[in-house]
């Protein structure tokens, strides 16, 4: 059971102040330091996800394993939360809403589910909001220490593929790799299609990415990588969740230009990755493959393999 520690730690993560008033009153003593998500579904209990599982918020500001007696989320509260995260201006975040999420101050990402309103064959808006998922941004300085010696060799950066299942720390790892390389004097560019690595908000990142790191976000990663190659003269380009043929062509073009690429892919092993044809073609381009898991906590390095 997680109990009250202090409000400062939780409030500092930028979440408490955006929650609806009726829910915020129950959060005054809840510790969010290790939490990964806050899930709000209309008519269902308020849930906070931690490394060891889901906990339910009670009216006594205590998190319980049991949903019995937990605070129930209402549709009105979801509407209030949407107003708070958009500052009552849905128009200003319309492009993000089409992707189903909004990035807020602190780098937290709020996913939204409801009824999609179509516009010329694509999603133009989401109405009748039924669920929202706040993914809490997490920065772990030193997360890349376990593989930094493999990435850096002889003063150069080796192209590296980070493989992990969802929630095993690949994005946190990429974020710390960017910081580490930038602080060591390498020009780093991040192609952040889903606004997760840098979590830019108002043109600034919530994280320490180093003084030589530039970011292109909310742009298809293949296109963003090539734009950064042309415009920012990077030593290394970092991106998340590659897998398409366009990604493979962009990675090949960048490497042929003498620039390293560090990317991630969904998977539980190198062998699993190599069974997916399009991804296998891309994976073969990298010099190093590193596999992560949650066995000893997110970011556990299970294997590092040099690709001959």
DOTORVEX-74374 format. One line per field, with one value per residue: residue number from 1; residue in one letter; x, y, z of N, C-alpha, C in turn; chain. Coordinates in steps of 0.02 Angstrom, whole numbers. Atoms other than C-alpha are relative to their C-alpha. Example, Ala and Ser with C-alpha at 12.3 -4.5 7.8 and 13.67 -1.06 7.14 Angstrom:
2
num = c(1, 2)
residu = c(A, S)
nc1 = c(45, -42)
nc2 = c(-59, -59)
nc3 = c(0, -3)
cac1 = c(615, 684)
cac2 = c(-225, -53)
cac3 = c(390, 357)
cc1 = c(45, -39)
cc2 = c(60, 55)
cc3 = c(0, 37)
chaine = c(A, A)
//
This chain:
308
num = c(1, 2, 3, 4, 5, 6, 7, 8, 9, 10, 11, 12, 13, 14, 15, 16, 17, 18, 19, 20, 21, 22, 23, 24, 25, 26, 27, 28, 29, 30, 31, 32, 33, 34, 35, 36, 37, 38, 39, 40, 41, 42, 43, 44, 45, 46, 47, 48, 49, 50, 51, 52, 53, 54, 55, 56, 57, 58, 59, 60, 61, 62, 63, 64, 65, 66, 67, 68, 69, 70, 71, 72, 73, 74, 75, 76, 77, 78, 79, 80, 81, 82, 83, 84, 85, 86, 87, 88, 89, 90, 91, 92, 93, 94, 95, 96, 97, 98, 99, 100, 101, 102, 103, 104, 105, 106, 107, 108, 109, 110, 111, 112, 113, 114, 115, 116, 117, 118, 119, 120, 121, 122, 123, 124, 125, 126, 127, 128, 129, 130, 131, 132, 133, 134, 135, 136, 137, 138, 139, 140, 141, 142, 143, 144, 145, 146, 147, 148, 149, 150, 151, 152, 153, 154, 155, 156, 157, 158, 159, 160, 161, 162, 163, 164, 165, 166, 167, 168, 169, 170, 171, 172, 173, 174, 175, 176, 177, 178, 179, 180, 181, 182, 183, 184, 185, 186, 187, 188, 189, 190, 191, 192, 193, 194, 195, 196, 197, 198, 199, 200, 201, 202, 203, 204, 205, 206, 207, 208, 209, 210, 211, 212, 213, 214, 215, 216, 217, 218, 219, 220, 221, 222, 223, 224, 225, 226, 227, 228, 229, 230, 231, 232, 233, 234, 235, 236, 237, 238, 239, 240, 241, 242, 243, 244, 245, 246, 247, 248, 249, 250, 251, 252, 253, 254, 255, 256, 257, 258, 259, 260, 261, 262, 263, 264, 265, 266, 267, 268, 269, 270, 271, 272, 273, 274, 275, 276, 277, 278, 279, 280, 281, 282, 283, 284, 285, 286, 287, 288, 289, 290, 291, 292, 293, 294, 295, 296, 297, 298, 299, 300, 301, 302, 303, 304, 305, 306, 307, 308)
residu = c(X, X, X, X, X, X, X, X, X, X, X, X, X, X, X, X, X, X, X, X, X, X, X, X, X, X, X, X, X, X, X, X, X, X, X, X, X, X, X, X, X, X, X, X, X, X, X, X, X, X, X, X, X, X, X, X, X, X, X, X, X, X, X, X, X, X, X, X, X, X, X, X, X, X, X, X, X, X, X, X, X, X, X, X, X, X, X, X, X, X, X, X, X, X, X, X, X, X, X, X, X, X, X, X, X, X, X, X, X, X, X, X, X, X, X, X, X, X, X, X, X, X, X, X, X, X, X, X, X, X, X, X, X, X, X, X, X, X, X, X, X, X, X, X, X, X, X, X, X, X, X, X, X, X, X, X, X, X, X, X, X, X, X, X, X, X, X, X, X, X, X, X, X, X, X, X, X, X, X, X, X, X, X, X, X, X, X, X, X, X, X, X, X, X, X, X, X, X, X, X, X, X, X, X, X, X, X, X, X, X, X, X, X, X, X, X, X, X, X, X, X, X, X, X, X, X, X, X, X, X, X, X, X, X, X, X, X, X, X, X, X, X, X, X, X, X, X, X, X, X, X, X, X, X, X, X, X, X, X, X, X, X, X, X, X, X, X, X, X, X, X, X, X, X, X, X, X, X, X, X, X, X, X, X, X, X, X, X, X, X, X, X, X, X, X, X, X, X, X, X, X, X, X, X, X, X, X, X)
nc1 = c(42, -36, 34, -23, -68, 7, 32, -50, -28, 50, 18, -56, 2, 46, 62, 52, 36, 44, 55, 63, 0, 26, -50, -61, 5, -19, -69, -45, -54, -21, -68, -2, -69, -14, 58, -10, 61, 62, 54, 65, 51, 65, 38, -45, -43, -61, -55, -70, -41, -68, -37, 25, 70, 49, 27, 62, 3, 57, 17, -44, -66, -42, 5, 14, 0, 69, 42, 57, 0, -44, 30, 23, -9, 62, -9, -11, -70, -41, 7, -38, -70, -16, -3, -60, -62, 0, 10, 65, -8, -9, -27, -73, -32, 38, -44, -16, 60, 10, -41, 27, -33, -25, -58, 9, -59, -31, -14, 49, 42, 68, 35, 72, 42, 69, 28, -39, 37, -40, -3, -34, -32, -46, 30, -4, 13, 27, 53, 27, -59, 20, -58, -62, -56, -57, -64, -44, -67, -49, -70, -46, -68, -43, 32, -40, -68, -15, -17, -37, -66, 9, 20, -59, -59, -53, 19, 55, 64, 19, 72, 24, 71, 24, 58, 33, 73, 28, -8, -64, -49, -39, 2, -42, -69, -18, -4, -63, -53, -5, -34, -69, -39, -3, -47, -67, -21, 29, 61, 54, 66, 52, 61, 46, 65, 57, -12, -12, -69, -16, 61, -3, 60, -16, -67, -53, 8, 4, -55, -68, -22, -66, -1, -10, 55, 56, 57, 54, 53, 66, -13, -18, -71, -43, -7, -35, -71, -33, -2, -52, -64, -16, 2, -32, -68, -9, -45, 43, 72, 35, 72, 34, 48, -4, 32, 28, -49, -24, -50, -61, -33, -29, -57, -53, -25, -37, -63, -42, -27, -51, 31, 24, 71, 19, 72, 29, 50, 38, -17, -26, -65, -25, 29, 69, -5, -23, 54, 43, -43, -18, -41, -64, -42, -26, -43, -65, -41, -29, -61, 12, 68, 6, 66, 20, 59, 21, -14, -25, 22, -5, -68, -47, -34, -3, -48, -31, -30, -30, 24, -57)
nc2 = c(-60, -64, -48, -69, -19, -73, -26, -35, 45, 14, -61, -19, 34, -36, 37, -16, -62, 5, 46, -32, -20, 53, 54, -27, -2, 65, 14, -44, 36, 59, -4, 20, 5, 59, 15, -6, -23, -11, 18, -25, 25, -20, 53, 50, -26, -38, 48, -22, 59, 0, 58, 64, 11, -54, -19, -38, -57, 0, -66, -14, -17, 59, 42, 69, 50, 19, -55, -10, -63, -49, -59, 13, -56, -19, -32, -72, -8, 6, -63, -51, 14, -22, -74, -21, 14, -41, -69, -20, -16, 61, -18, -6, 66, 41, 47, 54, 39, 46, 59, 33, -17, -69, -4, -57, -23, 53, 55, 53, 7, 18, 35, -14, 46, -23, 7, -36, -38, 6, -58, 20, 65, 3, -24, -72, -20, 53, -25, 50, 30, 54, 22, -37, 35, -45, 36, -44, -4, 25, -11, 37, -17, 58, 60, 26, 18, 71, 14, -56, 23, 35, -49, -40, 42, -35, -70, -6, 29, 58, 5, 49, 13, 19, 44, 14, 0, -62, -12, 26, -53, -18, -72, -29, 14, -44, -68, -7, 5, -67, -43, 22, -16, -72, -26, 19, -40, 21, -33, 50, -21, 48, 1, 19, 0, 3, -47, 38, 0, -66, -27, -73, -38, -71, -7, 21, 67, 5, 42, -21, 34, -25, -63, 9, 43, -33, 45, -9, 42, 0, 7, 70, 6, 6, -67, -41, 18, -28, -73, -15, 13, -56, -67, -9, 28, 40, 57, 58, -13, 46, 4, 52, 46, 8, 62, -2, -4, -70, -7, 36, -39, -60, 22, 17, -62, -36, 35, -9, -68, -1, -19, 58, 1, 39, 6, 55, 41, 44, 70, 30, 30, -13, 51, -20, -56, 24, 37, -49, -13, -70, -22, 36, -36, -60, 21, 21, -59, -25, 33, 28, 11, 8, 23, -20, 33, -26, 54, -30, -69, -27, -18, 55, 20, 73, 23, -47, 40, -35, 28, 6)
nc3 = c(0, 1, -43, 5, -16, -1, 59, 41, 49, 51, 34, 42, 63, 43, 11, -50, 15, 58, -14, -21, -70, -43, -4, -30, -73, -25, 20, -37, -33, 39, 28, 70, 23, 41, 42, 72, 33, -36, 46, -18, 45, -27, -33, -27, -54, 14, -5, 10, 14, -26, 25, -26, 15, -3, -65, 6, -46, -45, -28, -57, 28, -4, 59, -19, 53, 15, 25, -44, -36, 32, 30, 68, 47, 35, 65, -11, -20, 60, 35, -36, 12, 68, -1, -36, 37, 60, -23, 29, 71, 39, 66, -3, -2, 46, 36, -46, -13, 55, -14, -58, -63, -9, -45, -44, -34, -39, 45, -7, 59, -18, 54, -2, 38, 5, 67, 50, 51, 61, 45, 62, -6, -57, -63, -8, -69, -43, -44, -46, -31, -47, -39, 8, -31, -9, -3, -37, 27, -48, 18, -43, 16, -9, 27, 56, -21, 12, 70, 29, 22, 64, 50, 15, 12, 35, 11, 48, -21, 40, 10, -49, -2, -67, 8, -64, 1, -28, -71, -26, -8, 59, 11, -52, 20, 56, -28, -36, 50, 29, -49, -8, 60, 6, -50, 19, 57, 63, 21, 0, 24, -18, 40, -53, 35, -47, -55, -61, -23, -27, -31, 7, -18, 8, 30, -46, -27, -73, -23, 13, 60, 19, 36, 72, 24, 35, 3, 48, -26, 33, 72, 14, -17, 59, 26, -49, -1, 59, -9, -49, 34, 45, -30, -65, 1, -61, -3, -12, -1, -45, 12, -38, 30, 72, 22, 67, 54, 3, -53, 22, 52, -32, -39, 47, 29, -52, -13, 59, -5, -52, -63, -37, -18, -59, 5, -38, 33, -45, 5, -61, 14, 67, 43, 15, 47, 65, 32, 33, 58, 10, -56, 5, 49, -34, -56, 25, 14, -62, -23, -66, -22, -73, -19, -67, -29, -65, -48, -61, 6, 68, 21, -11, 62, 2, 49, 46, 53, 57, 64, 47)
cac1 = c(0, 62, 21, 50, 226, 214, 123, 279, 351, 190, 147, 321, 281, 149, 3, -89, -134, -216, -328, -513, -547, -648, -509, -368, -433, -399, -221, -147, -44, -15, 165, 186, 374, 372, 204, 198, 16, -144, -298, -467, -616, -793, -892, -738, -618, -474, -316, -130, -5, 158, 298, 217, 41, -118, -179, -350, -374, -487, -577, -451, -305, -238, -201, -272, -251, -439, -561, -692, -736, -621, -657, -758, -717, -861, -886, -893, -721, -649, -720, -642, -475, -480, -517, -371, -241, -296, -319, -497, -431, -459, -415, -236, -204, -310, -161, -111, -290, -296, -161, -259, -149, -89, 83, 74, 199, 322, 328, 177, 70, -119, -200, -383, -517, -692, -790, -683, -753, -693, -641, -600, -554, -447, -481, -523, -575, -624, -788, -886, -725, -742, -565, -401, -231, -95, 76, 195, 358, 509, 690, 825, 996, 1122, 999, 1119, 1273, 1257, 1274, 1368, 1535, 1465, 1389, 1548, 1700, 1863, 1785, 1645, 1462, 1407, 1234, 1131, 959, 871, 747, 617, 435, 317, 355, 532, 619, 674, 615, 696, 855, 853, 825, 978, 1084, 1045, 1098, 1256, 1314, 1272, 1369, 1518, 1522, 1420, 1287, 1127, 963, 803, 664, 522, 368, 255, 329, 388, 578, 600, 419, 430, 306, 308, 471, 566, 598, 553, 713, 900, 952, 1117, 1167, 1198, 1031, 902, 727, 602, 437, 260, 328, 338, 505, 574, 541, 602, 766, 806, 759, 874, 1014, 1002, 973, 1065, 1230, 1211, 1340, 1198, 1010, 898, 721, 593, 499, 559, 481, 419, 505, 515, 607, 730, 765, 793, 909, 1009, 1024, 1082, 1212, 1276, 1304, 1420, 1296, 1256, 1077, 1014, 837, 717, 601, 464, 518, 575, 730, 841, 775, 596, 645, 729, 568, 481, 545, 537, 608, 742, 805, 823, 898, 1039, 1099, 1145, 1315, 1248, 1086, 1035, 888, 796, 669, 578, 652, 746, 648, 624, 786, 863, 993, 973, 1088, 1209, 1260, 1379, 1309, 1444)
cac2 = c(0, 175, 309, 493, 560, 741, 849, 939, 787, 748, 929, 957, 836, 955, 836, 882, 1056, 996, 866, 909, 992, 847, 723, 837, 844, 658, 671, 788, 651, 527, 494, 489, 470, 295, 304, 280, 317, 390, 313, 398, 310, 376, 272, 174, 187, 310, 207, 245, 123, 85, -39, -172, -150, -46, 49, 128, 299, 303, 453, 440, 485, 308, 194, 19, -140, -164, -60, -79, 93, 183, 356, 344, 455, 551, 616, 793, 769, 712, 869, 977, 890, 923, 1107, 1118, 1036, 1140, 1298, 1307, 1321, 1159, 1250, 1277, 1090, 1028, 950, 850, 797, 718, 599, 560, 643, 810, 844, 958, 1054, 939, 824, 720, 651, 642, 511, 537, 412, 453, 475, 521, 657, 624, 761, 712, 536, 579, 617, 800, 801, 691, 719, 628, 597, 431, 400, 490, 416, 527, 451, 525, 584, 504, 559, 444, 525, 385, 264, 247, 210, 22, 37, 201, 111, 9, 159, 262, 179, 263, 435, 397, 353, 182, 161, 68, -13, -21, -166, -181, -221, -78, -2, -73, 95, 116, 297, 341, 258, 358, 519, 486, 434, 604, 693, 590, 614, 799, 830, 741, 861, 773, 866, 768, 783, 698, 651, 645, 597, 563, 698, 568, 576, 763, 800, 977, 1103, 1283, 1253, 1185, 1011, 961, 857, 882, 839, 932, 1094, 1020, 932, 991, 921, 901, 841, 802, 752, 578, 509, 464, 639, 719, 621, 679, 859, 857, 781, 924, 1066, 1031, 946, 814, 686, 570, 563, 482, 420, 304, 150, 123, -13, 48, 42, 232, 222, 95, 203, 357, 263, 195, 368, 445, 311, 327, 511, 464, 507, 381, 331, 274, 208, 92, -47, -148, -325, -445, -512, -487, -650, -586, -427, -525, -622, -461, -435, -247, -220, -352, -256, -101, -192, -260, -82, -53, -92, -130, -207, -192, -282, -210, -288, -252, -403, -298, -140, -39, -19, -187, -226, -409, -421, -317, -388, -323, -345, -411)
cac3 = c(0, -44, 84, 109, 101, 49, -74, -134, -219, -310, -350, -421, -560, -628, -609, -449, -511, -671, -591, -566, -400, -330, -369, -316, -139, -121, -190, -60, 20, -121, -173, -362, -366, -440, -529, -717, -759, -691, -773, -772, -851, -832, -708, -653, -503, -506, -539, -519, -593, -504, -546, -437, -504, -498, -346, -318, -240, -87, -8, 135, 18, 29, -117, -102, -203, -199, -302, -164, -96, -218, -286, -448, -597, -677, -853, -786, -707, -873, -953, -818, -840, -1028, -996, -875, -987, -1138, -1034, -1103, -1282, -1377, -1538, -1480, -1464, -1610, -1700, -1546, -1515, -1687, -1626, -1469, -1339, -1271, -1196, -1045, -941, -856, -1006, -953, -1094, -1077, -1190, -1234, -1288, -1347, -1508, -1657, -1771, -1948, -2069, -2249, -2199, -2048, -1866, -1845, -1664, -1516, -1424, -1289, -1192, -1099, -1036, -1007, -966, -893, -932, -805, -880, -801, -805, -739, -744, -770, -852, -999, -894, -921, -1110, -1133, -1149, -1294, -1383, -1371, -1447, -1492, -1477, -1600, -1579, -1637, -1711, -1581, -1578, -1408, -1403, -1265, -1231, -1182, -1013, -999, -1007, -1187, -1200, -1034, -1097, -1260, -1161, -1052, -1201, -1279, -1120, -1102, -1282, -1284, -1124, -1200, -1347, -1480, -1579, -1547, -1642, -1584, -1705, -1579, -1680, -1530, -1416, -1291, -1286, -1261, -1212, -1279, -1210, -1267, -1362, -1212, -1145, -968, -960, -956, -1133, -1139, -1223, -1396, -1420, -1547, -1564, -1706, -1635, -1695, -1866, -1947, -1889, -2060, -2123, -1962, -1964, -2141, -2101, -1950, -2054, -2178, -2056, -1892, -1942, -1806, -1752, -1701, -1727, -1596, -1626, -1548, -1611, -1788, -1896, -2065, -2234, -2233, -2067, -2140, -2291, -2182, -2064, -2211, -2289, -2125, -2092, -2270, -2230, -2088, -1949, -1813, -1772, -1601, -1606, -1516, -1570, -1485, -1445, -1310, -1396, -1547, -1618, -1607, -1698, -1839, -1873, -1929, -2106, -2123, -1949, -1977, -2129, -2021, -1871, -1979, -2011, -1828, -1753, -1579, -1516, -1333, -1255, -1104, -987, -824, -734, -606, -639, -798, -894, -848, -982, -1028, -1178, -1281, -1449, -1581, -1756, -1872)
cc1 = c(44, -40, 32, 73, 3, -28, 51, 27, -48, -15, 55, -1, -54, -67, -56, -41, -46, -59, -63, -1, -22, 48, 63, -1, 21, 74, 51, 58, 27, 69, 0, 70, 14, -58, 16, -61, -55, -56, -67, -50, -68, -38, 42, 45, 61, 60, 67, 43, 71, 37, -27, -74, -44, -25, -60, -2, -64, -14, 44, 71, 50, -11, -6, 4, -71, -40, -60, 6, 44, -40, -18, 6, -66, 16, 14, 73, 47, -4, 40, 75, 21, 5, 65, 62, 4, -6, -60, 6, 15, 32, 76, 36, -34, 43, 19, -60, -14, 39, -23, 34, 20, 59, -6, 66, 27, 15, -50, -45, -68, -34, -75, -37, -72, -26, 39, -47, 44, -6, 41, 42, 50, -33, 10, -6, -23, -51, -25, 57, -22, 58, 60, 55, 60, 63, 51, 71, 52, 71, 45, 71, 45, -30, 42, 69, 18, 20, 42, 68, -3, -18, 59, 61, 51, -18, -55, -63, -19, -76, -27, -76, -18, -65, -31, -74, -25, 12, 66, 55, 38, 0, 42, 73, 22, 10, 68, 60, 10, 37, 74, 43, 8, 51, 72, 22, -27, -64, -54, -63, -50, -60, -55, -72, -58, 12, 13, 71, 16, -59, 1, -67, 18, 71, 57, -14, -3, 61, 68, 27, 68, -5, 8, -54, -55, -56, -48, -56, -64, 6, 17, 75, 46, 13, 40, 74, 37, 3, 55, 69, 21, 10, 44, 71, 14, 56, -40, -73, -33, -74, -28, -44, 1, -34, -26, 56, 28, 53, 66, 38, 33, 62, 59, 32, 43, 67, 48, 31, 52, -27, -27, -75, -8, -76, -25, -50, -35, 22, 27, 68, 22, -30, -71, -1, 15, -53, -49, 40, 22, 45, 68, 47, 31, 49, 70, 47, 39, 62, -10, -75, 0, -71, -14, -60, -18, 17, 24, -21, 10, 72, 52, 31, 10, 55, 26, 38, 28, -23, 57, -23)
cc2 = c(62, 50, 69, 7, 76, 24, 33, -45, -13, 63, 23, -33, 29, -33, 22, 60, -4, -47, 38, 11, -58, -59, 24, -2, -67, -16, 36, -37, -59, 12, -27, -13, -58, -17, 10, 28, 15, -11, 24, -21, 15, -59, -54, 29, 37, -45, 34, -63, 11, -62, -67, -10, 61, 11, 46, 54, -3, 71, 19, 17, -57, -41, -73, -46, -17, 59, 14, 66, 53, 59, -17, 63, 14, 32, 74, 13, -6, 65, 56, -10, 23, 75, 24, -10, 40, 74, 31, 20, -64, 14, 0, -67, -48, -51, -59, -45, -50, -65, -36, 16, 74, -3, 64, 18, -54, -62, -58, -2, -26, -31, 8, -51, 26, -14, 42, 35, 3, 62, -19, -64, -7, 29, 75, 23, -62, 31, -57, -38, -51, -23, 44, -36, 48, -43, 47, -3, -19, 12, -36, 16, -60, -65, -32, -24, -72, -14, 55, -21, -38, 49, 43, -45, 39, 72, 10, -34, -57, -4, -58, -6, -25, -39, -12, -4, 66, 4, -24, 52, 22, 75, 37, -10, 47, 72, 10, -8, 68, 47, -17, 20, 76, 30, -19, 32, -20, 40, -52, 31, -56, 8, -30, 1, 5, 44, -35, 7, 66, 31, 76, 31, 73, 11, -21, -70, 2, -35, 31, -40, 22, 61, -5, -43, 43, -50, 20, -46, 7, -5, -73, -11, -5, 69, 45, -15, 31, 76, 20, -12, 59, 66, 10, -28, -43, -51, -65, 22, -55, 1, -61, -43, 0, -66, 0, 2, 70, 12, -32, 40, 62, -18, -16, 63, 38, -33, 7, 70, 7, 21, -62, 7, -44, -1, -57, -37, -43, -72, -25, -32, 20, -49, 17, 56, -26, -42, 47, 30, 73, 26, -34, 35, 62, -19, -18, 58, 23, -40, -37, -10, -12, -16, 19, -41, 35, -49, 27, 73, 24, 20, -53, -21, -75, -25, 59, -41, 44, -34, -1, 13)
cc3 = c(0, 40, -7, 16, 4, -66, -46, -54, -57, -41, -47, -67, -46, -10, 47, -22, -60, 12, 19, 75, 45, 7, 35, 76, 32, -11, 43, 33, -38, -31, -71, -26, -46, -47, -74, -36, 51, -50, 26, -53, 31, 29, 32, 55, -27, 13, -11, -8, 25, -27, 23, -11, 7, 71, -11, 54, 42, 25, 59, -23, 9, -63, 21, -60, -23, -25, 45, 38, -30, -28, -73, -43, -36, -68, 7, 20, -60, -41, 33, -10, -69, -3, 32, -43, -65, 16, -34, -73, -38, -68, 0, -1, -50, -37, 44, 12, -55, 10, 63, 66, 0, 47, 41, 34, 47, -42, 5, -62, 21, -61, 9, -43, 2, -69, -50, -49, -62, -43, -60, 9, 57, 62, 6, 72, 39, 47, 45, 35, 53, 44, -14, 39, 3, 7, 31, -29, 53, -26, 49, -23, 15, -26, -54, 20, -19, -72, -32, -27, -66, -56, -22, -7, -39, -16, -51, 28, -47, -5, 42, -2, 70, -9, 69, -9, 29, 75, 30, -1, -61, -13, 52, -16, -56, 25, 35, -46, -33, 46, 4, -60, -9, 49, -15, -66, -67, -15, -9, -28, 16, -46, 44, -25, 49, 62, 66, 26, 34, 36, 0, 18, -3, -25, 45, 26, 76, 28, -16, -59, -24, -45, -75, -32, -31, -10, -56, 23, -41, -75, -13, 5, -59, -30, 47, 2, -58, 3, 48, -30, -43, 37, 62, 4, 62, -6, 8, 1, 41, -15, 35, -46, -76, -21, -71, -52, -7, 53, -22, -52, 29, 40, -45, -30, 50, 14, -58, -2, 55, 68, 34, 15, 62, 2, 44, -43, 51, -10, 67, -10, -70, -49, -20, -52, -70, -36, -36, -58, -7, 57, -1, -47, 32, 55, -23, -14, 61, 20, 66, 10, 75, 17, 72, 23, 65, 56, 67, 4, -71, -15, 13, -67, 1, -47, -41, -52, -55, -64, -50, -71)
chaine = c(A, A, A, A, A, A, A, A, A, A, A, A, A, A, A, A, A, A, A, A, A, A, A, A, A, A, A, A, A, A, A, A, A, A, A, A, A, A, A, A, A, A, A, A, A, A, A, A, A, A, A, A, A, A, A, A, A, A, A, A, A, A, A, A, A, A, A, A, A, A, A, A, A, A, A, A, A, A, A, A, A, A, A, A, A, A, A, A, A, A, A, A, A, A, A, A, A, A, A, A, A, A, A, A, A, A, A, A, A, A, A, A, A, A, A, A, A, A, A, A, A, A, A, A, A, A, A, A, A, A, A, A, A, A, A, A, A, A, A, A, A, A, A, A, A, A, A, A, A, A, A, A, A, A, A, A, A, A, A, A, A, A, A, A, A, A, A, A, A, A, A, A, A, A, A, A, A, A, A, A, A, A, A, A, A, A, A, A, A, A, A, A, A, A, A, A, A, A, A, A, A, A, A, A, A, A, A, A, A, A, A, A, A, A, A, A, A, A, A, A, A, A, A, A, A, A, A, A, A, A, A, A, A, A, A, A, A, A, A, A, A, A, A, A, A, A, A, A, A, A, A, A, A, A, A, A, A, A, A, A, A, A, A, A, A, A, A, A, A, A, A, A, A, A, A, A, A, A, A, A, A, A, A, A, A, A, A, A, A, A, A, A, A, A, A, A, A, A, A, A, A, A, A, A, A, A, A, A)
//
